[in-house]
C-alpha cells in the first residue's frame, strides 16, 4: 500500500492554505508555504543525488528546519535519521556510521562537531547547513530548495518502507536505532491527534522535536488535525511563560521536569496563562503531587501518555476529560496492550507485570541488531517494553516504574518513582533521583541524589527523618548525596546510570 508521512498536511493545504501551520518566535509558516518548502526540499535532495532508501541525518535543535527537512526527505523516499541535538562527537560518529548516513542537515552551532567526525564516517557524501545563506562552503537548505524550485519530484513510498530512524538514549550501552515505517509514524500521529487536538488548537511543543514525543505526537499529531504548532528551540521556564502569554497556545506539551520548573517560577500567580486548556506529559511517570499542582496552580487540565521510541512513540493515552490520576490512559486505536508475568501469562486487572504493546504502532526493531530485536519484539508481534505496570477493570494502564530500575531490598521490591513521588513533597527539594546501590546485608538499597531549591540547605539526617515518617523502612534511602543538578536526557529522563556509577 502506498503511503507517505508528508501527506498528513494535504487536506489542510487544500482547505486552508493560508492558515498558520508553524510558529517559531516571530516567524510564521502557513500550510501552503510548508507544502511548498517540503516539495522543493524533496526535489532538491533528489537532484543532489540522493535516492530512495538513502539515509539523511538531521542534527538540529527544535527549529522549523527540522520539520521541513524531515518531511521533505521522506517525501523523496529518503529515510530520515533524527539525531539528538545534545550529543557529542563520539556518539554522533557512532550513530552516523551505524546508519550509513549519506547527507547531514546541520545548524552552524553543531557544524564543528560534524566536521570533527567527518573523517570517521566514510558513507557521508555531503553536508547541508540549515540556517545559512547560499554561497558558503556548504550548500544551504535554501539552496537545496532553490535547486528543487522547478517542480515536484518524489518517490512512491510504501507503508512498510522505513520512514525514520531514532536512536534510543543509550542509558545502557550504545544507542540502538529504532526503525519506524511510514505506517507506524502516520498512524501514531493521526490517532494521537484525533484523541487530543482540533483544527482550532495551537500547541506549544516545549519538549525537543528531535525526540519522537515532540515530533511525531506533538508536531505531526497537531499538523494532522490542521492546527498550529509553536516550536520552542530550547525550554526555559521563564521564556516559556512569556511565549504562552504572547502566543496564546491552547495546549502545552512537556515532560515532568518542565512542569516542576514552571511551578517554581517566581510571580507565577501574576502570569496570564489561561489560554492553555490542557497540558500533555510523557517520557517518564508524572508524580501525582505534580499533577495536582499543575491543575491547581497553573489551572490547566492534564493528560498523560505512555510510550517508547519502539512504539512510534505513544501506545496509550486518554483525553483530558477522561484522564484518571496516575494513569497513562488506554491503548490508542493503533495499539493493543497487555500486562504479563515473568512466564508470559496475561495478568488480571490490578496485578503488576510487564507492559506489552501490539499493533501498527510497533516498529520494525533495531537497525543492525537482530538479536536485541528478537529479545524485545516477540514472534506474535508484541513489543516487551520493560515497564512495570498494571491495568484497571476499564483498561486504563498505570505505570509503576522501569523493570530495570527496580531495587531489590532484601526481597522487597522498591520502585524509585514511588520514593521520588513521596520525597517531592519536601519543601526544600527541587529535584531528585533514587537509584539502587550495593548493600552487604540486603543486596541492594536506595540512595537519593538531591538537588535543593536555590538558597536552601538540608542534611542527610533531615532527609532521612522526613522519609522515615512517610514510607516503609526498607524504602528509606540509606544514603543521601546533594548535587548541583540532577542529570537528565533531553527528553527529561533521569540519567540513573550516571549517578549509579558514582556510587
C-alpha positions as CSV (number, residue, x, y, z in Angstrom):
1,X,0.0,0.0,0.0
2,X,1.4,3.4,-1.0
3,X,1.8,5.8,1.9
4,X,3.9,8.8,2.9
5,X,4.0,10.6,6.2
6,X,4.5,14.0,4.4
7,X,0.9,13.7,3.1
8,X,-0.6,14.3,6.6
9,X,-0.8,18.0,5.8
10,X,-2.5,17.6,2.4
11,X,-6.2,18.0,3.5
12,X,-5.4,21.2,5.3
13,X,-3.3,22.6,2.5
14,X,-6.3,22.2,0.3
15,X,-8.9,23.5,2.8
16,X,-7.0,26.5,4.3
17,X,-3.5,27.1,2.8
18,X,-3.1,30.5,4.4
19,X,-3.6,29.1,8.0
20,X,-0.5,29.1,10.2
21,X,1.0,25.7,10.5
22,X,4.2,26.6,12.4
23,X,5.2,29.5,14.6
24,X,8.8,29.9,15.8
25,X,9.3,33.2,17.6
26,X,8.1,35.9,15.2
27,X,8.3,33.5,12.2
28,X,5.1,32.1,10.8
29,X,4.8,29.4,8.1
30,X,1.4,28.7,6.6
31,X,0.2,25.3,5.4
32,X,0.7,26.4,1.8
33,X,4.2,27.6,2.5
34,X,5.0,24.5,4.4
35,X,3.9,22.3,1.5
36,X,6.0,24.3,-1.0
37,X,9.1,24.0,1.2
38,X,8.6,20.3,1.6
39,X,8.2,19.7,-2.1
40,X,11.2,21.9,-3.0
41,X,13.3,20.1,-0.4
42,X,12.3,16.7,-1.7
43,X,13.1,17.6,-5.3
44,X,16.4,19.4,-4.4
45,X,17.6,16.3,-2.4
46,X,16.9,14.0,-5.3
47,X,18.7,16.4,-7.7
48,X,21.7,16.3,-5.3
49,X,22.0,12.6,-6.0
50,X,20.2,11.1,-3.0
51,X,17.9,8.2,-3.8
52,X,15.1,6.2,-2.2
53,X,16.4,4.3,0.8
54,X,19.4,6.5,1.4
55,X,19.7,8.0,4.9
56,X,19.7,11.7,5.6
57,X,20.5,12.7,9.2
58,X,19.1,15.7,10.9
59,X,21.4,17.1,13.5
60,X,19.4,20.1,14.6
61,X,17.7,21.7,17.6
62,X,14.0,22.3,17.8
63,X,13.7,24.7,14.8
64,X,11.3,24.7,11.8
65,X,14.1,23.4,9.5
66,X,14.0,20.1,11.3
67,X,10.3,19.7,10.4
68,X,10.8,20.8,6.8
69,X,13.9,18.7,6.4
70,X,12.2,15.6,7.8
71,X,9.0,15.9,5.7
72,X,11.0,16.9,2.6
73,X,13.3,13.9,2.9
74,X,10.6,11.3,3.5
75,X,8.6,12.8,0.6
76,X,11.5,11.9,-1.6
77,X,11.6,8.3,-0.3
78,X,14.7,9.0,1.8
79,X,15.0,7.6,5.3
80,X,15.5,10.2,8.0
81,X,17.8,9.7,10.9
82,X,16.9,12.2,13.7
83,X,20.0,12.8,15.8
84,X,19.7,14.0,19.4
85,X,21.0,17.6,19.2
86,X,22.7,17.3,22.7
87,X,25.1,14.5,21.6
88,X,28.9,15.0,21.3
89,X,31.5,13.7,18.8
90,X,31.9,10.1,19.8
91,X,28.1,9.5,20.0
92,X,27.4,11.3,16.7
93,X,30.2,9.4,14.9
94,X,28.8,6.1,16.1
95,X,25.2,6.9,15.0
96,X,26.1,8.3,11.6
97,X,28.2,5.2,10.9
98,X,25.7,2.7,12.2
99,X,23.0,4.0,9.8
100,X,25.4,4.7,6.9
101,X,24.2,8.3,6.5
102,X,24.7,10.0,3.2
103,X,23.9,13.6,4.0
104,X,23.6,15.6,7.2
105,X,21.4,18.6,7.6
106,X,23.0,20.6,10.5
107,X,23.0,24.1,12.0
108,X,26.1,26.2,12.4
109,X,26.4,25.6,16.1
110,X,26.7,21.8,15.6
111,X,28.8,22.0,12.4
112,X,32.1,21.8,14.3
113,X,31.0,18.5,15.8
114,X,30.1,17.2,12.4
115,X,33.4,18.4,10.8
116,X,35.4,16.7,13.6
117,X,33.8,13.3,13.0
118,X,33.5,13.5,9.2
119,X,36.8,11.6,8.6
120,X,35.3,8.7,10.6
121,X,32.1,8.5,8.5
122,X,33.1,7.2,5.1
123,X,29.5,7.0,3.9
124,X,29.0,10.8,4.4
125,X,28.6,12.4,0.9
126,X,27.6,15.9,1.7
127,X,26.6,18.5,4.4
128,X,23.7,20.9,4.2
129,X,23.5,23.9,6.5
130,X,20.1,24.7,7.9
131,X,20.4,28.3,8.7
132,X,23.0,29.8,6.4
133,X,22.6,32.0,3.3
134,X,23.6,30.4,-0.1
135,X,27.1,30.8,-1.3
136,X,29.1,29.4,1.6
137,X,31.4,26.4,1.8
138,X,28.4,24.1,2.2
139,X,25.1,24.1,0.4
140,X,22.3,25.6,2.5
141,X,18.8,24.4,2.9
142,X,17.7,27.5,0.9
143,X,20.0,26.5,-2.0
144,X,18.6,22.9,-1.9
145,X,15.1,24.3,-2.1
146,X,16.2,26.6,-5.0
147,X,17.5,23.5,-6.8
148,X,14.1,21.9,-6.4
149,X,12.2,25.0,-7.4
150,X,11.2,23.8,-10.9
151,X,8.7,21.1,-9.8
152,X,7.9,18.2,-7.6
153,X,9.9,15.1,-7.9
154,X,9.1,12.4,-5.3
155,X,9.4,8.7,-5.0
156,X,6.4,6.5,-4.3
157,X,6.8,5.0,-0.8
158,X,5.0,2.0,0.7
159,X,3.5,1.9,4.2
160,X,6.2,-0.7,5.1
161,X,9.1,1.4,4.0
162,X,11.4,2.7,6.7
163,X,10.4,6.4,7.3
164,X,12.8,7.3,10.1
165,X,15.5,6.1,12.5
166,X,15.6,7.4,16.0
167,X,18.3,6.2,18.4
168,X,17.4,5.4,21.9
169,X,19.1,7.4,24.6
170,X,21.7,4.7,25.3
171,X,21.4,4.7,29.1
172,X,22.6,1.1,28.9
173,X,25.3,0.7,26.2
174,X,25.5,2.2,22.8
175,X,22.3,3.7,21.3
176,X,20.0,1.5,19.3
177,X,18.5,2.8,16.0
178,X,14.7,2.2,16.1
179,X,13.3,1.6,12.6
180,X,9.8,3.2,12.1
181,X,7.8,2.8,9.0
182,X,5.5,5.3,7.2
183,X,2.6,3.3,8.6
184,X,4.0,3.5,12.2
185,X,4.5,7.2,12.1
186,X,1.5,8.3,10.1
187,X,-1.0,6.2,12.2
188,X,0.5,7.1,15.5
189,X,0.5,10.9,14.7
190,X,-3.1,10.8,13.3
191,X,-4.5,8.7,16.1
192,X,-2.9,10.8,18.8
193,X,-4.2,13.9,17.0
194,X,-7.7,12.6,16.9
195,X,-7.7,11.9,20.7
196,X,-6.4,15.3,21.7
197,X,-6.5,18.1,19.1
198,X,-8.8,20.0,16.8
199,X,-8.2,22.4,13.9
200,X,-8.7,25.3,16.3
201,X,-5.9,24.3,18.6
202,X,-2.4,25.6,18.9
203,X,0.2,23.5,20.7
204,X,3.4,24.7,22.3
205,X,5.8,21.9,21.9
206,X,8.2,22.6,24.7
207,X,9.8,19.1,24.6
208,X,12.5,18.6,22.0
209,X,11.3,17.7,18.5
210,X,14.4,15.6,17.9
211,X,12.6,13.1,20.1
212,X,9.6,11.2,18.9
213,X,7.3,12.6,21.6
214,X,7.7,16.1,20.4
215,X,8.0,15.4,16.7
216,X,5.5,12.5,16.0
217,X,2.9,13.2,18.6
218,X,3.1,16.9,19.3
219,X,4.1,18.3,15.9
220,X,2.8,15.8,13.4
221,X,-0.2,15.0,15.6
222,X,-1.3,18.6,15.5
223,X,-0.4,19.1,11.8
224,X,-2.6,16.1,11.0
225,X,-5.6,17.9,12.5
226,X,-4.9,21.2,10.9
227,X,-3.9,23.1,14.0
228,X,-0.9,25.3,14.7
229,X,2.5,24.1,16.1
230,X,4.5,26.5,18.2
231,X,8.1,25.3,18.2
232,X,10.5,26.2,21.1
233,X,14.2,25.8,20.4
234,X,15.1,25.2,24.0
235,X,12.9,25.2,27.1
236,X,13.5,27.8,29.7
237,X,10.6,28.2,32.2
238,X,10.6,32.0,32.3
239,X,10.7,32.3,28.5
240,X,8.1,29.6,28.1
241,X,5.7,31.6,30.3
242,X,6.5,34.7,28.2
243,X,5.7,32.8,25.0
244,X,2.4,31.5,26.4
245,X,1.3,35.0,27.3
246,X,2.3,36.2,23.9
247,X,1.2,33.4,21.5
248,X,-1.8,32.0,23.5
249,X,-1.5,28.3,22.8
250,X,-4.4,26.1,23.8
251,X,-2.2,23.0,24.5
252,X,1.2,22.7,26.2
253,X,3.3,19.6,25.7
254,X,6.2,18.8,28.0
255,X,7.8,16.2,30.3
256,X,7.6,16.1,34.2
257,X,10.7,18.1,35.0
258,X,9.4,21.0,32.9
259,X,6.2,21.2,34.9
260,X,8.2,21.1,38.1
261,X,10.3,24.1,36.9
262,X,7.2,26.1,35.7
263,X,5.6,25.6,39.1
264,X,8.7,27.0,40.9
265,X,8.8,30.2,38.8
266,X,8.6,33.5,40.8
267,X,5.5,35.6,40.1
268,X,3.6,32.7,38.6
269,X,0.3,33.9,40.0
270,X,0.7,37.2,38.1
271,X,1.0,35.4,34.7
272,X,-1.9,35.2,32.2
273,X,-1.5,31.6,31.0
274,X,-5.2,31.0,30.8
275,X,-5.2,30.3,27.1
276,X,-3.9,26.8,27.8
277,X,-6.8,24.4,28.3
278,X,-4.8,21.3,28.9
279,X,-1.2,20.0,29.0
280,X,0.4,16.8,28.0
281,X,3.2,14.8,29.6
282,X,5.1,11.6,28.8
283,X,8.7,10.2,28.7
284,X,8.6,9.4,32.4
285,X,5.9,8.9,35.1
286,X,4.4,12.2,36.4
287,X,4.2,12.3,40.2
288,X,0.6,12.6,41.4
289,X,1.5,15.6,43.6
290,X,2.8,17.4,40.5
291,X,-0.3,16.6,38.5
292,X,-2.5,18.2,41.3
293,X,-0.2,21.2,41.4
294,X,-0.5,21.7,37.7
295,X,-4.3,21.6,37.9
296,X,-4.5,23.8,41.0
297,X,-1.7,26.4,40.4
298,X,-1.4,26.5,36.6
299,X,-5.2,25.9,36.2
300,X,-4.5,23.5,33.3
301,X,-6.3,20.2,32.8
302,X,-3.9,17.3,32.5
303,X,-3.5,14.4,30.1
304,X,-0.7,11.7,30.1
305,X,0.6,9.4,27.5
306,X,2.8,6.3,27.7
307,X,5.1,5.1,25.0
308,X,8.6,4.5,23.8
309,X,10.5,5.1,20.6
310,X,9.8,1.5,19.8
311,X,6.0,2.2,19.7
312,X,6.3,5.3,17.4
313,X,6.1,6.7,20.3
314,X,2.7,6.6,22.1
315,X,0.9,3.4,22.9
316,X,-1.7,4.7,25.4
317,X,-3.3,8.0,26.3
318,X,-6.7,9.5,27.1
319,X,-8.3,12.9,26.5
320,X,-8.0,15.2,29.5
321,X,-11.8,14.9,30.1
322,X,-11.3,11.2,30.7
323,X,-7.9,11.2,32.5
324,X,-7.6,9.2,35.7
325,X,-4.9,10.5,38.1
326,X,-1.9,8.2,37.9
327,X,-3.0,6.6,34.7
328,X,-1.4,6.9,31.2
329,X,-4.7,6.1,29.6
330,X,-5.9,3.3,27.3
331,X,-4.3,1.7,24.3
332,X,-4.8,4.0,21.3
333,X,-6.6,2.8,18.1
334,X,-3.3,1.6,16.7
335,X,-2.2,-0.2,19.9
336,X,-3.3,-3.2,21.9
337,X,-1.9,-3.5,25.5
338,X,-1.4,-6.4,27.9
339,X,0.4,-6.9,31.2
340,X,2.2,-10.2,31.6
341,X,4.1,-12.1,34.4
342,X,7.7,-13.4,34.0
343,X,6.3,-16.5,32.2
344,X,4.4,-14.6,29.7
345,X,0.9,-15.2,31.2
346,X,-1.6,-12.3,31.0
347,X,-2.3,-10.8,34.4
348,X,-5.7,-9.8,35.6
349,X,-6.6,-6.1,36.4
350,X,-4.7,-4.8,39.4
351,X,-1.7,-7.1,39.2
352,X,1.7,-5.7,38.3
353,X,3.7,-7.1,35.5
354,X,5.5,-6.1,32.3
355,X,3.5,-3.9,29.9
356,X,3.5,-5.0,26.2
357,X,2.1,-3.4,23.1
358,X,1.0,-4.7,19.7
359,X,-0.4,-3.0,16.6
360,X,0.5,-0.6,13.8
361,X,2.4,1.5,16.4
362,X,5.0,-1.2,16.9
363,X,8.1,-0.6,14.9
364,X,10.4,-2.9,13.0
365,X,13.0,-3.2,15.7
366,X,16.6,-2.1,15.9
367,X,18.9,-1.4,13.0
368,X,21.8,-3.9,12.6
369,X,20.8,-5.6,15.9
370,X,18.8,-8.8,15.1
371,X,19.4,-10.5,18.5
372,X,18.4,-7.4,20.5
373,X,15.4,-7.0,18.3
374,X,14.4,-10.7,18.8
375,X,14.6,-10.2,22.6
376,X,12.3,-7.2,22.7
377,X,9.9,-8.0,19.8
378,X,8.3,-11.4,20.0
379,X,7.1,-13.7,17.2
380,X,3.5,-12.7,17.7
381,X,4.2,-9.0,17.2
382,X,4.2,-7.9,20.8
383,X,6.8,-5.4,22.0
384,X,8.0,-6.1,25.5
385,X,8.6,-2.6,27.0
386,X,10.5,-3.3,30.2
387,X,8.0,-1.1,32.0
388,X,6.2,-2.4,35.1
389,X,2.5,-1.5,35.1
390,X,-1.0,-2.7,35.9
391,X,-4.4,-2.1,34.3
392,X,-7.7,-1.5,35.9
393,X,-11.1,-3.1,35.0
394,X,-11.7,-0.4,32.3
395,X,-8.4,-1.0,30.5
396,X,-6.6,2.1,31.9
397,X,-2.9,1.5,32.3
398,X,-0.8,2.7,35.3
399,X,2.9,2.8,35.0
400,X,4.8,1.8,38.2
401,X,8.4,2.0,37.0
402,X,11.1,0.7,34.7
403,X,11.7,-3.0,35.3
404,X,15.5,-2.5,35.2
405,X,15.3,0.4,37.7
406,X,13.6,-1.7,40.4
407,X,15.6,-2.0,43.6
408,X,15.5,-5.4,45.4
409,X,15.9,-4.6,49.1
410,X,16.3,-8.0,50.8
411,X,13.5,-9.4,48.6
412,X,11.3,-6.3,48.9
413,X,10.6,-4.5,45.6
414,X,11.3,-0.8,45.7
415,X,10.4,1.3,42.7
416,X,12.4,4.6,42.6
417,X,9.5,6.6,41.2
418,X,7.3,5.8,44.3
419,X,10.0,7.0,46.7
420,X,10.7,10.1,44.5
421,X,7.0,11.0,44.5
422,X,6.8,10.9,48.3
423,X,10.0,12.9,48.7
424,X,9.0,15.6,46.2
425,X,6.6,16.9,48.9
426,X,9.7,18.1,50.8
427,X,9.7,22.0,50.5
428,X,13.5,22.2,50.2
429,X,13.8,19.6,47.4
430,X,13.7,20.9,43.8
431,X,14.6,17.6,42.0
432,X,15.8,14.2,42.9
433,X,16.6,10.7,41.7
434,X,16.6,7.4,43.6
435,X,19.0,4.7,42.5
436,X,19.9,1.3,43.8
437,X,23.4,0.8,45.4
438,X,25.1,-2.4,46.6
439,X,24.3,-3.3,50.2
440,X,26.2,-6.1,52.1
441,X,23.2,-7.3,54.0
442,X,20.2,-6.6,51.8
443,X,21.8,-6.9,48.4
444,X,20.6,-3.5,47.3
445,X,19.4,-0.3,49.0
446,X,18.0,3.0,47.8
447,X,20.2,6.1,47.6
448,X,18.9,9.6,47.0
449,X,20.7,12.2,44.8
450,X,19.0,15.5,45.7
451,X,19.0,19.0,44.1
452,X,17.9,21.5,46.6
453,X,15.9,24.7,46.0
454,X,18.1,27.7,45.4
455,X,19.4,29.1,48.7
456,X,18.1,26.1,50.8
457,X,20.2,23.8,52.9
458,X,19.5,20.4,54.4
459,X,21.4,17.5,55.9
460,X,21.2,13.8,55.3
461,X,19.7,13.3,58.7
462,X,16.9,15.8,57.9
463,X,16.1,14.0,54.7
464,X,16.1,10.5,56.3
465,X,13.9,11.7,59.2
466,X,11.4,13.1,56.7
467,X,11.4,9.8,54.8
468,X,11.0,7.6,57.8
469,X,7.8,9.4,58.7
470,X,6.3,8.9,55.2
471,X,7.3,5.4,54.0
472,X,8.2,1.8,54.9
473,X,11.6,1.4,56.5
474,X,13.1,-0.6,53.5
475,X,12.2,2.3,51.2
476,X,14.0,5.0,53.1
477,X,17.3,5.9,51.4
478,X,20.3,4.6,53.2
479,X,22.4,7.4,51.8
480,X,21.8,10.9,50.6
481,X,24.0,13.0,48.3
482,X,23.4,16.6,47.4
483,X,24.2,17.6,43.9
484,X,24.0,20.9,41.9
485,X,21.7,19.5,39.3
486,X,20.0,16.2,38.5
487,X,21.4,14.9,35.2
488,X,18.7,14.3,32.7
489,X,18.5,13.5,29.0
490,X,16.9,16.0,26.5
491,X,13.6,14.1,26.9
492,X,13.6,14.6,30.7
493,X,14.6,11.1,31.7
494,X,16.9,10.9,34.7
495,X,20.4,9.5,33.8
496,X,20.3,6.9,36.6
497,X,23.3,5.0,35.3
498,X,25.5,8.1,35.5
499,X,24.5,8.5,39.2
500,X,24.8,4.8,39.9
501,X,28.4,4.8,38.6
502,X,29.2,7.5,41.3
503,X,28.0,5.0,43.9
